[in-house]
Amino acid sequence: MISKKDKKENMTKEPDKDFLEFLIKALVDHPDQVKVDRRVDEMGVLLTLTVNPEDMGQIIGKAGSTARAIRNLVRIVGLKNHARVNLKIEEPEGGRAPRREFSEEKKVDLEDLNL
C-alpha cells in the first residue's frame, strides 16, 4: 500500500512542464531534442518549448491549430494547479522566411492580363 507521504514525494512540483514534455515527445520525430524551460514570475508560469526545426510543422499544425490546442491543454493543467500558464514556442534559427510584399510591378503586370 502506498502512503500519502510516498505519493506526495513521487509527485512532481512541475506538472505543467512534465505534461508538456510528455505531449510534445509523443508528437515529434526527434523526442530526444525536446527541451522545455519553466520560469515563474508575477505574471504566472512561462513554459518555453524548443524542438528540432524539422518538427516545427508538427507542433504548429495547419494554420496553427495544433499549437492552439497544446496551449489550451497546458492552460487547463495550470488551472488545475492554481497557476496561470503560458506557452512560448521558440522559433529555430533561420526560421520563418521574411514575407514578400506584393510589389507595384506585379500589380501592373496582372492588370495588363485583362482577365
N, C-alpha and C positions, 0 to 999 in steps of 0.2 A: 504494500500500500504506500502510495506517495503522499507525504505530508504536505500541508500548505506551505511550510517553510521551504521544502525542497522545490515545490512548484514555483515559488517566487524567485528562488535563486536561478532556476533554469530559464525563467522568462527574461527576455532582453529589455533593456531600457530604451531601445530604439526600434519599436515595432514598425514604424513607418519606413525606416531605412531598410530593414530586413524584408518587409513586404515588397518594396520597390525592386530590390535586388533579385528576389525570387521571381517576380513577374517578368522583369526585363530579361533575365537569363533564360527564361522559358521561350522568349520571343526571338532572340537574336541567333545568328550563326556562329558568333565568337563570344560565348559566355565568359570566357576567361579574361576578356578585355573590358568587362562591365565594371565601372567604378562609380560609386555613389558617395558624395560628400554631404555631411549634415552639419548645418550651422543653426544655432538658436540665438535669436536676439529679441528685442522688444516687439517686433512685428510678428514673431512666430518662428516656425521652423522652415528653413530653406533647404531643400534637397537638390543637389546639383548632379545631374546624370551625364556621364561621359561613356560613349560606346565607340566601337570601331567604325570608321567612316562608311564602310560597306553596309553596316547595319542601320544607318540613319533612316533609310526608306522604310524599313520595317517598324521603326519606332514612331516615325511621324505619321505614316499611313496616308491613305488617299485624302487629300485636302485637309490633312491634319486630324483626321477622325480618331486615329489610334492614340495620338498624343493627348487629345482632349479626353478620351476615355481613361487613359492612365492617370492624368491629373485629377479627374473626378474620383477615381478609386483611392488615390493617395490622400485626397482631402477627407474622404469618408473614414479612412483609418485614423487620420488625425483627429477628427471629431469624436470618434470613439474613445480616444485617449486625451480628450480635452485640450487639443492643440490646433493651431491654425497652421496648416502645412501647404507649402507651395513647391512646385517643381520647376526647375530650370534645366533645359536640355542644352548641353554645350554643343555648339556647332564646331565641327572639325576644322582644322587649319585648311585654308584654301577652299572652304566650304561652298557656300552658295555663290554662283557666278553673278556679277552685277547685272541688274536688269537693263536691257537695251531699250532706249527710248525710241518711239516711233518717229522717225525723222521727217522733216518737211519734204525732203526729196522723195521719199517713198510715198507720201501722200499725193504729191503731184503725179508720180508715175501711176498710181492707182486711179486717179481721176482721168488720166489720158486713156485708160482702157475703155471707158464708157460702157460699163456692163449693165 
